[in-house]
Amino acid sequence: MEPRVDRGSFRDPDSRVFYAGDSVHRALSERGLADWDALAATTLFRDKVAEGKLVGTEQLPEPNGLPAELDAERVAAVLRHDRVPVVSYPYEWPFGMLKDAALLELELLLAALDEELILKDASPYNVQWRGTQPVFVDVGSFERLREGEPWAGYRQFCMLLLYPLMLQAFRKVPFQPWLRGSLEGIEPAEMRRLLTFRDRFRRGVLTNVVLHAKLEARYADREVKQDLKKAGFRTELIRVNARKLRKLVRRLEWKPGRTAWSTYRTMNPYDEPDAAAKLDFVREAAGARQRRLVWDLGCNDGRFTRVAAMHADYTLAVDADAAVVEALYRELRDEGADTILPLVGNLADPSPGLGWRGAERRPLVDRGRPDLTLALALVHHVALTSNVPIRDFLDWLAGLQTELVIEFPTRDDPMVQRLLSRKGPGANPDYDTETFERALNERWRVERRETLPSGTRILYRASPSA
Amino acid sequence: MLPPAPPSSVFSNPTQMGGLFAYLDAGSGSMIVQAIVGGVAAVAVAGKFYWRRFLGFIGVRKKNDS
């Protein structure tokens, strides 16, 4: 396959990511190379790579094999990075993940300052995950410090990290839709309007939001960098500010209230005997062989994700409810799990292609196709709550070319009854066992079928028929 | 209260813009915040910054005066 430039890597001309075969490379300009040389010589680089906080990187002997889109004359060197298993984006993370990403950025900024370096930006997209371990992947973000200049990444840190966290912590408004709607994040003036009068007296708001918004409006078209330098701005101020931001971010907490899903298990006692049978079924299906990538769609508390993950290199645990994903993330993080990535995502409204040419941020299916997918206690919500036709849903799954463990709650199932009762008699006529099984058999080779003890739920294990 | 902002032509000098090196617009307001929130160390810097602006505003200091 021809080498190709990453469609999301064009903003920094000194450092462009491209793919060559299975490898992730980075093309550096002369200045980018000088910055890399400075970073590579530090203990910071060695230590943070060893701790897994900075992506493993080596310089290739020759800058060869460049994609045609890059001007070879401007490329001074090529780096090769270790790969992260699956790329994810801040609008797919629960609160705790965005917070940990923010803390990693500040940790690296402070460490960089000690080495006469600085981060030239503060994008959360520079942070990726190995399970619940955040890893900073943009080595090109480190540059040599220029004394007397403020931190260029501060505004971006506020817009894409601090404000979204504040929005969720103070206002209990989920940040994910906002970050998905605006790749630049929340403007200081917008953030000021989003907060209440009471919020202004919370730690860090007066300066980082209110004053920030005011000064931004006042100095919109004015150049002040030289004036600040002459007034004696020095690196120590960046250090003080970064420490304050770290303290501020650490104190931001989101306590999710009870959501329909976070109480799902306790409110559905009938589910318990079924859950045991389901665990056996999933254990057998997952244990058949080692999988590269498993998706657990509608993962809830991750009970079945964990079983599947025992036989997979990497597992995505996806749920539309940020509260259950947050709880799962905290659990997995405390365990140090590095092969399960919890993500917030709604199947009926999945992450689209976003940004420049709609390709800067990619849809989830383009970032790693599963070879096994779990769809447990899911299809009735997709079909009845979101009104996605059953056949359409199975078509979409079939397009993934994945093995499948899928649960079908029949029309007699209490949860299905509850969903249907809100809609009136005769709603969703395509939702019945016969239609489902016919559609499933048209697209898959069903290898096992088991009715759960409740009698209203059926499990299927299927392989792509082609 | 913040002192009134002088017209941009008073201070900006494109040849001196350190921004030539940055791909990300740091934002003028965002830079000033950093000079204000840095605790004790920031007081002198912010004071001097605004004093220079004030002198520029009343015409004591010319735009390229350093």
Interface residues (C-beta under 8 A of the other chain):
Chain A: R11 D12 P13 D14 K120 D121 R146 E149 P150 W151 A152 G153 Y154 R155 Q156 C158 P188 T207 N208 L211 H212 A213 K214 L215 E216 A217 R218 Y219 A220 D221 R222 E223 V224 K225 Q226 D227 L228 K229 K230 A231 G232 F233 R234 E236 L237 I238 V240 N241 K244
Chain B: L2 A5 S8 F11 S12 N13 P14 Q16 M17 G18 G19 F21 A22 Y23 L24 D25 A26 G27 S28 G29 S30 M31 I32 V33 Q34 A35 I36 V37 G38 G39 A41 A42 A44 V45 A46 K48 F49 R52 R53 S66
